[in-house]
Amino acid sequence: MRHPRPERVARPERVARPVRVAAVRRSAGRAPPAGRRWQDRPMGEPLEDYALIGDRRTAALVSRHGSIDWLCLPRFDSPSVFGALLGEPDDGCWSLRPVDPAATPTRRYDGDTFVLVTRWETASGIAEVIDAMPIGSRSRIVRRIRGVSGEVEFRHDVRLRFDYARALPWVRQIGTDDEPALQATAGRDAVVLRGPRLHPDGRTHRANVTVRAGETADAVLTRFHSWGREPARIDVGAALERTRDAWTAWAAQIDHAGPRSDAVVRSLLVLRALSHRDTGGIVAAATTSLPELIGGSRNWDYRYVWLRDASLVLEAMLEHGFSRIAGRWRQWLVRAVAGDPADVQIMYGLGGERELPERELPGLAGYEGSAPVRIGNAAVDQFQADVIGEVLVALEAARDAGIAERPYSWAVQRALLSRVVATVDLPDHGLWEIRGEPRHFVHSRVMVWAALDRGVRAVREHGLEGDADRWVELRDRVRSEIETDGVDDATGGFVQAYGSSEVDAALLLLPQVGFCEHDDPRMLATVAAIERTLLRDGLVRRYRPESGVDGIDEAEHPFLACSFWLVEQYAATGRADEASELFDRLCGLRNDVGLLSEEYDPGTGRLLGNLPQAFSHLALVRAADALGGRTGRGAHRRG
């Protein structure tokens, strides 16, 4: 899981920009709309200009200038209703902003929530737009305009496009003069938009609304099945209040006494927002195909549940007082992996779905012309030896937190251990899901060791049943092998894979699972090699792509989670000033509402990759914990 650099464009007002012609032409299969040329297509806003709103079933991305450019209904991994983020406005969006072109926005979340408040200042007055997805039985988007002073005229521009812009819905007026409503239908999907009367203008629907001080004007979009009755109007004020209360009450339970509490709380809220409230599955990100390099092809779909990522999220939640989440996630795991342990996958759909075939959507040009746009993920068929280790480490953390095992939950873990035993010597595709040849990645081998080690602890420390003697034998053999084949004779540090002299940022995770201490001479040598070869402008890349390890001939930007891992390593080895300096710099890369994507381009100062990225946010939480003296992951308990 988990790339030529564009020139930085002077955008004093961050207005829309034209896409480079060459970049757009790389996306095959779709002709421009009649009368328009590709080079006339406006380019989307920078990723750091998007905020998230969500209801823990799905989420939307709202641009700084008031356009909802991404929304999938009814789940994170459903087809899009608004898909302009990955193409152009005609791929679906809902713009709401003042008609005054000189209007200036500032925005914030309403406290510890995902209720977004954008304040617009114009020559005629000031008004705010409140965007939220109320937490309830249906997925809705609420957009409330609130007058603050003077008067401000706003315009709604709505372009509804279903199924990743492949289905233009049938749109009709269904409301009354007093209560206007617009219904859009295509196949099984339908939405109703209640608010101002929207008038057709080609394939766009528009309305102008003026508010004065103290006035409000609401618009609500609700999804439903096309064969059912359209949902009734809701009390917008009450829905917003309930949603604020729900997020605030959850955030109030966060146990954190370390540095940058604001960043930690927001990151934990992001992880919560990416957790599906019905199934318990935790998606890696809310988006698909946002590029790791503008114009590159590393554009992957992250709207699924990686066992690794979800396990790490579980540990972060446990560290901060949310033990109930562990039980729910364990139930999700049991459902997802039920059956033959040989069939265990690295990732699943939100409901435990196994079929996630990777396909390309040639009809979408891609974010800033970065094609292809993909849905599904071929990594579902990869063998990644580290994954079961991550799961078992997290479930041991749950046991240590006092969450009792159930007969079924330990049975599942024993089945996973039988899979580890059966594949103990196999090479794999590694943490980074390389699309080159499988190798014996040292991080993966350490996680095999960790899986066996946690099995042994479960038997010998918690009294559970299992073949501890066999697991000890294999655990110790894997350790001996790593210490022989996974260490570079020249540097004395760990290597990326057996037979290689390269290093990999994933090696920073070895002390976190207790394989060695942070100040082990081999780790110190590894850190020195990472600093020599993987740092770019003081931030950490995953590996050197020029080595050919991943099978993709593209550059690599620093990976934010890796830099947070280096913070943790520095903090544990007496390099406190460096740890704090790097941590503060990384926190400064968050956008104005506290979100992080996957990677960062120091040359252009831009966030890249899917947004928001769970891996980045949980790494931030762990780094803050390390700076505050928390260890986590049983790192103090070597086996």
Buried (B, 14 or more C-beta within 10 A) or exposed (E): BBBEBBEEEEEEEBEBBBBBEEBBBBBEEBEBEEEEEBEEBEBBBBBBBBBBBBBBBBBBBBBBBBBBBBBBBBBBBBBBBBBBBBBBBBBBBBBBBBBBEEBEBEBBBBEBBBBBBBBBBBEBBBBBBBBBBBBBEBBBBBBBBBBBEBBBBBBBBBBBBBBBBBBBBEBEBEBEEEEBBBBBBBEEBBBBBBBBBBEEEEEBBBBEBBBBBEBBBBBBBBBBEBEEEBBEBBEBEEBBEBBBEBBBEBBEEBEBEBBBEEBBBBBBBBBBBBBBEEBBBBBBBBBBBBBBBBBBBBBBBBBBBBBBBBBBBBBBBBBBEBEEBBBBBBBBBBBBBEEEBEEBBBBBBBBBBEEBEBEBBEBBBBBBBBBBBBBBBBBBEBBBBBBBBBBBBBBBBBBBBEBEBEEEBBEBBBBBBBBBBEBBEEBBBBBBBBEEEBBBBBBBBBBBBBBBBBBBBBBEEEEBEBBBEBBBEBBBBBBEBBEEBBBBEEBBBBBBBBEBBBBBBBBBBBBBBBBBBBEBEBBBBBBBBBEEEBBBEBBBBBBBBEBEBBEBEBBBBBBBBBBBBBBBBBBBBEBEEBBBBBBBEBBEBBBEBBBBBBBBBEEBEBBBBBBBBBBBBBBBBBBBBBBBEBBBBBBEBEB
